[in-house]
Amino acid sequence: FVTPLAWVSLLLGVVSAMSNLLQIMMIVLMPDAAALGLPEGITLPNSLQWLIDHALSLSVVGVVLSVAFAWLSWALLQRREWARVGFVAVLLVTALLNAGGLALIGPLFEGVQAMLPADVVHSPEWPQLQARLQATRQAALLLTGLGVLAIGCLHAALAWRLCTPAVRAEFSVSRERNA
């Protein structure tokens, strides 16, 4: 159980770090790529503009976190007790952050609605469009909620399994060998 989990996690950490490095490279090589040519009268919500303005910093943080996760996964593969405890913490914190992310769906849809030009909001079709936006918002919340629940259950099961006596014994044997 531990070996495949550690290898898959190590692969995810390395791929994530490489992806973030690619993002950094794209930002550095094409600094104007983030400038969106929005139609007249449409502005991005502050939260989306903040993400664009801080893309480089966010990507650097992504590299650091990904490398740390890959290192933790490597240590888990070597049966380090601190890595087992750290991995359980990462699983639980990630599950909680995913659940907290559900709170962002409402502001996301409000931001989309705020971006719409005034002529759309005051048009006769607006009530129908608004009803569609609301239905889409509810569907997004439901589907994202189901995803968060599934990932949360998976993370909880993995964390629980890492805390079982049989798995813990693998790490105590490793500790005795290293002493």
trRosetta pair geometry for C-beta under 8 A, 3 or more apart (Angstrom, degrees):
i j d omega theta_ij theta_ji phi_ij phi_ji
1 4 6.9 -70 -156 41 23 98
1 5 6.2 17 158 -15 63 119
1 161 6.3 -120 171 155 149 130
1 167 6.5 -67 77 -98 131 114
2 5 5.7 -65 -147 43 29 112
2 6 5.9 27 159 -20 68 111
2 76 6.6 -146 -174 161 97 94
2 77 7.6 160 143 -108 93 39
2 79 7.1 63 137 -92 154 81
2 162 7.6 101 -99 -113 92 83
2 167 6.3 139 -57 -146 112 101
2 170 6.1 -161 -2 102 152 160
3 6 5.9 -57 -143 36 26 109
3 7 6.4 22 160 -16 63 108
3 77 6.6 70 -127 -133 60 77
4 7 5.8 -57 -143 39 32 109
4 8 6.1 29 160 -16 68 107
5 8 6.1 -58 -146 39 26 107
5 9 6.1 22 157 -15 63 113
5 76 7.3 -79 103 138 99 138
5 158 6.8 145 -134 -148 136 115
6 9 5.7 -59 -144 42 28 110
6 10 6.1 33 155 -24 65 107
6 73 5.1 145 -161 -175 67 76
6 74 7.4 120 179 -89 109 18
6 76 4.3 -166 -106 99 111 105
6 77 3.8 165 142 -69 147 78
7 10 5.6 -51 -144 34 30 113
7 11 6.4 32 154 -18 63 104
7 73 7.8 149 -70 166 12 116
7 77 6.8 88 -59 -98 65 123
8 11 5.7 -54 -152 36 31 113
8 12 6.4 32 150 -18 65 105
9 12 5.5 -51 -146 37 34 112
9 13 6.3 36 154 -20 65 105
9 69 6.9 -120 171 161 97 96
9 70 7.9 177 134 -109 75 44
9 72 7.8 -70 140 93 131 90
9 73 3.9 -167 106 -112 105 127
9 76 7.1 22 66 52 142 145
9 87 7.6 2 -162 -134 173 117
10 13 5.7 -54 -148 36 30 112
10 14 6.4 27 155 -16 64 107
10 70 5.5 76 -145 -148 61 73
10 73 3.9 -169 -68 118 70 133
10 74 5.8 92 -108 -63 120 69
10 77 6.8 0 -44 -36 136 133
11 14 5.9 -57 -147 38 30 108
11 15 6.2 25 158 -15 66 109
12 15 5.9 -56 -142 41 28 108
12 16 6.0 29 158 -20 64 111
12 69 7.4 -62 99 128 95 130
12 73 7.9 149 51 -67 89 160
13 16 5.8 -57 -145 38 26 111
13 17 6.3 27 156 -19 63 106
13 66 5.2 150 -164 -177 65 69
13 67 7.0 118 169 -100 107 17
13 69 4.1 -163 -107 98 115 95
13 70 3.0 -178 120 -66 134 76
13 71 7.7 -146 161 1 156 49
13 72 7.8 167 -85 46 155 85
13 73 5.6 -164 -3 8 140 136
14 17 5.8 -53 -147 35 30 111
14 18 6.4 28 155 -16 64 107
14 66 7.7 146 -76 160 12 107
14 70 5.3 96 -55 -111 67 137
15 18 5.7 -56 -147 39 31 111
15 19 6.2 35 153 -23 65 106
16 19 5.6 -52 -146 34 31 114
16 20 6.4 29 156 -15 64 105
16 62 7.0 -127 162 172 96 96
16 66 3.9 -158 103 -122 105 127
16 69 7.3 14 59 60 141 136
17 20 5.9 -57 -150 39 30 108
17 21 6.3 32 151 -20 65 106
17 62 7.8 170 -110 134 44 78
17 63 5.4 75 -145 -142 76 65
17 66 3.7 -175 -65 113 74 128
17 67 5.2 85 -104 -60 137 73
17 70 6.4 -44 -21 -20 133 138
18 21 5.5 -52 -146 37 33 113
18 22 6.4 38 152 -22 64 102
19 22 5.6 -51 -151 33 31 114
19 23 6.6 35 148 -19 63 102
19 62 7.8 -78 91 146 89 132
19 66 8.0 175 47 -99 90 165
20 23 5.4 -47 -150 33 37 115
20 24 6.5 40 150 -20 65 100
20 59 4.9 160 -166 -167 85 76
20 60 7.7 157 163 -75 119 15
20 62 3.7 -171 -111 107 139 115
20 63 4.4 -158 107 -63 133 72
20 66 6.0 -179 9 3 135 144
21 24 5.5 -49 -150 33 35 113
21 25 6.4 37 150 -20 65 104
21 59 8.0 148 -73 166 20 109
21 63 5.9 87 -62 -102 75 121
22 25 5.6 -52 -148 36 33 114
22 26 6.4 34 152 -19 65 104
23 26 5.7 -54 -148 36 32 111
23 27 6.3 32 154 -20 65 106
23 55 7.3 -128 165 168 112 100
23 59 4.4 -150 100 -121 120 134
23 62 7.4 30 49 64 141 147
24 27 5.8 -55 -149 36 31 111
24 28 6.3 25 155 -15 66 109
24 56 6.5 82 -126 -141 76 73
24 59 4.7 177 -65 126 81 136
24 60 6.7 86 -95 -68 127 69
24 63 7.1 -10 -29 -41 137 133
25 28 5.9 -58 -146 39 29 108
25 29 6.0 17 161 -10 66 114
26 29 6.1 -60 -136 45 26 103
26 30 5.9 -31 180 37 65 106
26 33 6.8 -61 160 48 95 160
27 30 7.2 -79 -127 64 15 67
27 31 6.7 50 172 -102 58 58
27 33 7.6 -121 -111 48 45 117
27 34 7.5 23 -125 -36 85 119
27 55 5.6 -178 -104 110 136 116
27 56 5.0 -177 133 -83 155 87
27 59 6.7 -170 -4 14 143 154
28 31 7.1 -1 -148 -64 20 86
28 56 7.7 94 -59 -114 76 117
30 33 4.0 52 129 -32 115 119
31 34 7.6 -49 174 17 44 100
32 35 5.1 -30 -172 10 72 121
34 52 4.8 145 -179 -165 124 103
34 55 6.3 -158 -91 -3 145 150
36 44 7.0 99 46 -51 141 123
36 52 7.9 -90 -16 -111 107 158
38 42 4.5 -127 166 89 117 104
38 43 6.9 140 96 -94 159 30
38 44 7.1 -154 -55 -42 153 81
39 42 5.1 58 65 14 78 123
39 117 7.3 -57 102 -55 120 125
41 117 4.6 60 110 -120 131 99
41 118 6.9 -98 -178 6 134 88
42 115 5.3 44 -158 -178 96 81
42 116 7.5 -10 -110 -117 101 11
42 117 6.1 -66 -64 -63 88 82
43 115 7.0 -140 67 -122 41 73
44 48 4.5 -114 179 86 113 116
44 49 4.6 139 96 -58 121 89
44 52 7.4 37 116 3 170 137
44 111 7.8 12 -176 -179 60 113
44 115 6.8 6 -110 -101 35 116
45 48 5.0 85 61 12 81 102
45 49 7.0 -154 93 -5 39 91
45 107 7.8 161 155 166 158 89
45 110 7.7 94 -104 103 150 77
45 111 3.4 -73 -19 -139 154 107
45 114 5.7 89 -83 70 100 132
45 115 6.8 -81 -35 -55 84 96
46 49 5.6 -60 -144 41 31 112
46 50 6.1 39 155 -27 67 104
47 50 5.6 -49 -150 29 30 115
47 51 6.9 33 151 -20 61 100
47 107 6.5 63 1 146 162 127
47 111 6.4 -92 47 -86 112 146
48 51 5.6 -48 -154 30 37 113
48 52 6.7 34 150 -15 66 103
48 111 6.2 132 -20 174 116 147
49 52 5.7 -54 -152 38 36 111
49 53 6.1 36 152 -20 69 109
50 53 5.6 -56 -143 40 30 111
50 54 6.1 -1 165 7 66 114
51 54 6.5 -74 -140 53 22 90
51 55 6.7 58 154 -74 61 76
51 58 7.1 0 -151 -22 68 161
52 55 5.9 -13 -155 -38 32 112
54 57 4.7 -51 -172 47 85 114
54 58 5.4 89 125 -27 91 101
55 58 5.8 -60 -143 40 28 110
55 59 6.2 28 158 -20 65 108
56 59 5.8 -57 -149 36 28 110
56 60 6.5 29 153 -19 64 104
57 60 5.7 -52 -149 34 33 112
57 61 6.5 33 152 -17 65 104
58 61 5.6 -51 -149 37 33 112
58 62 6.3 41 148 -24 63 105
59 62 5.2 -49 -149 33 35 119
59 63 6.6 40 151 -22 65 97
60 63 5.7 -47 -152 30 35 111
60 64 6.6 33 151 -17 64 104
61 64 5.7 -55 -149 38 34 111
61 65 6.2 28 156 -14 68 108
62 65 6.0 -57 -142 41 28 106
62 66 6.0 27 159 -19 64 112
63 66 5.8 -60 -145 39 26 110
63 67 6.2 24 159 -17 65 108
64 67 6.1 -57 -146 38 26 107
64 68 6.3 27 154 -19 62 109
65 68 5.6 -55 -147 38 31 113
65 69 6.3 32 154 -20 65 105
66 69 5.7 -53 -147 36 31 111
66 70 6.4 32 152 -19 64 104
67 70 5.6 -51 -146 36 33 112
67 71 6.3 36 152 -20 65 105
68 71 5.7 -53 -148 37 31 113
68 72 6.3 34 151 -20 64 105
69 72 5.5 -51 -146 36 33 114
69 73 6.3 36 152 -21 64 105
69 90 6.8 128 -117 -150 94 154
70 73 5.6 -53 -149 36 31 114
70 74 6.4 35 150 -21 64 103
71 74 5.6 -50 -149 33 32 113
71 75 6.5 30 152 -15 64 105
72 75 5.7 -55 -149 39 32 110
72 76 6.3 38 148 -24 64 104
72 83 5.6 158 -166 -143 66 89
72 86 5.3 -124 -141 114 121 128
72 87 6.0 158 155 -75 115 79
72 90 6.7 117 122 -28 163 150
73 76 5.4 -48 -148 32 34 116
73 77 6.6 40 150 -23 63 101
73 83 7.9 156 -82 -172 10 122
73 87 7.6 99 -89 -101 55 116
74 77 5.5 -49 -154 30 33 116
74 78 6.8 23 149 -9 63 106
75 78 5.6 -59 -150 43 37 107
75 80 4.3 -46 175 33 95 135
75 82 7.2 -43 152 80 140 88
75 83 3.5 -175 112 -79 105 140
75 86 7.8 33 83 50 133 135
76 79 7.5 38 179 -78 36 29
76 80 7.0 -81 -78 43 30 83
76 83 4.3 -149 -67 141 61 123
76 84 6.3 119 -123 -74 86 56
76 87 5.3 56 -87 -52 135 144
78 83 7.4 94 58 14 85 157
78 174 7.3 133 147 -166 60 142
79 83 7.9 176 176 56 9 123
79 84 7.8 12 -156 -46 49 113
79 170 5.7 -118 -130 141 123 90
79 171 5.2 -167 -177 -108 86 60
79 173 7.6 -37 160 72 150 82
79 174 3.4 171 113 -54 125 164
80 83 4.1 80 74 1 100 111
80 84 7.2 -169 92 -11 54 79
80 171 7.3 1 112 -145 12 102
80 174 7.2 -106 -73 122 32 138
81 84 5.6 -50 -154 30 38 112
81 85 6.6 32 152 -12 68 104
81 171 4.7 116 -90 163 72 124
81 172 7.3 59 -84 -75 120 53
81 174 7.6 178 -43 76 78 110
81 175 5.7 15 -31 -68 122 123
82 85 5.8 -54 -149 41 35 110
82 86 6.0 36 152 -19 67 110
83 86 5.5 -54 -140 43 32 113
83 87 6.0 37 156 -26 65 105
84 87 5.8 -52 -145 33 26 112
84 88 6.7 29 153 -18 61 103
84 162 5.7 178 -166 179 92 112
84 167 7.6 158 -143 142 134 105
84 168 7.5 139 149 -110 160 62
84 171 5.2 -60 -20 -82 149 155
85 88 5.8 -53 -153 34 31 111
85 89 6.5 31 149 -18 63 106
86 89 5.5 -55 -150 36 34 113
86 90 6.3 36 152 -21 68 103
87 90 5.6 -49 -147 34 34 112
87 91 6.4 37 152 -21 64 103
87 162 6.3 -148 93 -139 114 165
88 91 5.7 -53 -151 34 31 113
88 92 6.4 23 156 -13 65 108
88 159 4.6 99 -143 -141 82 89
88 162 5.3 -155 -74 89 100 136
88 163 6.5 72 -108 -54 145 100
89 92 6.0 -61 -147 41 30 105
89 93 6.0 25 159 -16 68 111
90 93 6.0 -56 -138 41 27 107
90 94 6.0 29 161 -21 64 111
91 94 6.0 -60 -148 37 23 110
91 95 6.5 23 155 -19 61 107
91 155 4.3 169 -179 -166 91 94
91 156 7.7 168 145 -65 116 28
91 158 5.6 -148 -130 86 152 113
91 159 4.5 -168 92 -64 140 103
91 162 7.9 155 5 15 150 142
92 95 5.7 -53 -149 34 32 112
92 96 6.5 30 154 -16 64 106
92 155 6.8 160 -78 148 36 118
92 156 7.8 74 -99 -93 76 63
92 159 5.8 70 -54 -97 91 159
93 96 5.7 -56 -150 38 33 111
93 97 6.2 32 153 -19 67 106
94 97 5.7 -53 -144 38 32 110
94 98 6.3 36 154 -22 64 103
94 155 6.2 -159 79 -118 104 150
95 98 5.7 -52 -150 33 30 114
95 99 6.6 30 152 -17 62 104
95 151 6.7 -174 -113 120 77 86
95 152 4.3 103 -156 -122 109 74
95 155 4.2 -159 -62 76 118 151
95 156 6.7 77 -102 -47 168 79
96 99 5.7 -54 -151 36 34 111
96 100 6.4 34 151 -18 66 106
97 100 5.4 -53 -147 38 35 114
97 101 6.5 48 150 -32 63 99
98 101 5.5 -46 -156 20 33 120
98 102 8.0 51 146 -30 56 85
98 148 4.7 171 141 -131 105 91
98 151 5.8 -101 172 89 173 133
98 152 6.5 -152 77 -63 129 90
99 102 6.1 -31 -175 1 43 113
99 148 5.5 124 -88 176 56 132
99 152 6.5 53 -57 -81 105 136
100 103 6.0 -37 -178 14 55 113
101 104 5.4 -42 -167 18 58 117
101 144 7.7 -117 112 171 102 126
101 148 7.2 -172 61 -95 103 127
102 105 6.1 -29 -170 -3 49 114
102 141 6.9 77 -162 -145 95 79
102 144 6.2 158 -109 117 79 116
102 145 6.0 59 -117 -87 131 79
102 148 6.1 -59 -57 -25 110 164
103 106 7.0 -44 -176 24 47 106
103 107 7.8 31 142 2 68 107
104 107 5.8 -61 -156 48 51 106
104 108 5.8 60 148 -32 78 106
105 108 5.5 -55 -149 31 31 117
105 109 6.6 22 159 -11 65 105
105 137 6.8 131 152 -161 103 79
105 140 5.6 172 -152 116 124 113
105 141 5.1 155 113 -86 161 80
105 144 6.2 -180 -75 46 135 155
106 109 6.2 -64 -153 39 29 102
106 110 6.2 26 153 -17 66 109
106 137 7.3 65 -106 -168 52 124
106 141 8.0 37 -55 -83 73 122
107 110 5.3 -54 -140 41 36 114
107 111 6.1 43 156 -25 67 103
108 111 5.7 -55 -153 32 28 113
108 112 6.7 29 149 -18 62 102
109 112 5.4 -45 -147 32 39 113
109 113 6.4 39 152 -17 65 103
109 133 6.4 138 -169 172 111 99
109 136 7.4 161 -117 94 125 96
109 137 4.4 11 -86 -100 169 115
109 140 7.5 167 -59 48 120 146
110 113 5.6 -54 -149 39 33 112
110 114 6.2 35 151 -22 66 106
111 114 5.5 -53 -144 36 32 112
111 115 6.5 36 154 -26 63 103
112 115 5.8 -55 -155 28 32 114
112 116 7.5 45 148 -36 60 92
112 133 7.2 -172 99 -143 122 121
113 116 5.9 -37 -164 4 40 115
113 130 7.7 58 -125 -119 122 81
113 133 6.2 96 -79 174 104 160
116 120 4.6 -100 174 77 110 132
116 121 5.6 127 107 -52 118 93
117 120 5.1 97 64 4 77 101
117 121 7.4 -151 100 -2 41 90
118 121 5.6 -59 -147 41 38 110
118 122 6.0 13 162 -1 73 114
119 122 6.2 -65 -136 51 28 96
119 123 6.2 50 155 -53 62 100
120 123 5.6 -41 -148 3 30 121
120 125 7.9 -55 -159 75 68 102
120 126 6.7 126 151 -92 58 92
120 129 7.2 -69 172 84 101 169
121 126 5.7 69 -164 -121 31 135
122 126 6.7 34 -57 -40 3 148
123 126 5.1 138 63 -37 70 91
125 128 5.4 -61 -170 46 66 111
125 129 5.6 65 135 -24 88 108
126 129 5.5 -60 -140 42 33 110
126 130 5.8 35 161 -23 70 107
127 130 5.6 -53 -143 37 29 113
127 131 6.4 32 155 -22 63 104
128 131 5.7 -51 -150 33 32 112
128 132 6.6 32 150 -18 63 104
129 132 5.6 -53 -151 35 34 112
129 133 6.4 37 150 -20 66 104
130 133 5.6 -50 -148 35 33 114
130 134 6.4 35 152 -20 64 104
131 134 5.7 -53 -148 36 32 113
131 135 6.4 32 152 -18 65 105
132 135 5.7 -53 -146 37 32 110
132 136 6.2 33 154 -19 65 107
133 136 5.7 -56 -147 38 30 112
133 137 6.3 36 151 -24 64 105
134 137 5.5 -50 -148 32 31 116
134 138 6.5 30 154 -17 63 104
135 138 5.8 -54 -149 37 32 110
135 139 6.3 32 152 -18 65 106
136 139 5.6 -53 -145 39 32 111
136 140 6.2 35 154 -21 66 106
137 140 5.7 -54 -147 36 28 111
137 141 6.4 29 153 -19 63 106
138 141 5.6 -53 -147 36 32 112
138 142 6.3 31 154 -18 65 106
139 142 5.7 -55 -146 38 31 111
139 143 6.1 21 160 -11 67 110
140 143 6.1 -58 -139 44 26 103
140 144 5.8 22 163 -13 64 114
141 144 6.1 -58 -137 44 22 106
141 145 5.9 28 158 -24 61 113
142 145 5.7 -58 -146 36 24 114
142 146 6.5 24 155 -19 62 104
143 146 5.7 -50 -148 33 32 111
143 147 6.5 33 151 -17 63 105
144 147 5.5 -53 -150 38 35 114
144 148 6.2 37 151 -20 67 104
145 148 5.6 -51 -144 36 31 112
145 149 6.3 34 154 -20 64 105
146 149 5.6 -52 -147 36 31 113
146 150 6.3 31 154 -19 65 105
147 150 5.7 -54 -145 37 31 109
147 151 6.2 23 159 -11 66 108
148 151 6.0 -57 -142 43 28 105
148 152 5.8 32 155 -23 64 112
149 152 5.6 -55 -142 38 26 114
149 153 6.3 27 157 -20 63 105
150 153 5.9 -54 -149 34 28 109
150 154 6.5 28 152 -17 63 106
151 154 5.5 -53 -148 38 34 113
151 155 6.2 34 153 -18 67 106
152 155 5.7 -54 -144 38 30 110
152 156 6.2 30 155 -19 64 107
153 156 5.7 -53 -144 38 30 112
153 157 6.2 31 155 -20 64 106
154 157 5.8 -55 -147 36 29 110
154 158 6.3 26 155 -16 64 107
155 158 5.8 -55 -146 38 31 110
155 159 6.1 31 155 -19 65 108
156 159 5.7 -54 -144 39 29 111
156 160 6.1 32 155 -22 64 107
157 160 5.7 -52 -145 36 29 113
157 161 6.3 29 155 -19 63 107
158 161 5.7 -55 -146 37 30 111
158 162 6.4 30 154 -19 64 106
159 162 5.8 -55 -149 36 30 111
159 163 6.6 19 153 -12 63 111
160 163 5.9 -70 -156 41 31 106
160 164 7.0 50 147 -46 65 90
161 164 5.7 -29 -155 -5 40 116
161 167 6.2 94 152 -29 67 153
162 167 5.5 -122 -141 125 33 151
163 167 7.2 25 25 68 11 122
163 168 6.8 24 -162 -55 34 111
164 167 5.0 82 61 15 86 101
164 168 6.8 -156 90 -7 39 91
165 168 5.6 -58 -140 41 30 112
165 169 6.2 40 158 -31 65 103
166 169 5.8 -51 -154 25 28 116
166 170 7.4 35 147 -24 58 95
167 170 5.7 -41 -163 19 42 115
167 171 7.3 31 146 -10 64 101
168 171 5.8 -61 -161 38 42 108
168 172 6.4 36 147 -18 74 105
169 172 5.6 -53 -141 38 38 108
169 173 6.3 42 157 -22 68 102
170 173 6.1 -54 -152 33 27 111
170 174 6.6 28 149 -18 60 108
171 174 5.5 -50 -149 36 36 115
171 175 6.4 42 149 -25 65 102
172 175 5.3 -46 -147 31 37 117
172 176 6.6 39 152 -20 65 101
173 176 5.8 -53 -152 35 32 110
173 177 6.5 34 150 -20 64 106
174 177 5.7 -54 -149 34 33 113
174 178 6.4 25 155 -15 66 109
175 178 6.0 -61 -149 39 29 106
175 179 6.6 36 152 -33 63 106
176 179 5.7 -50 -150 21 33 116
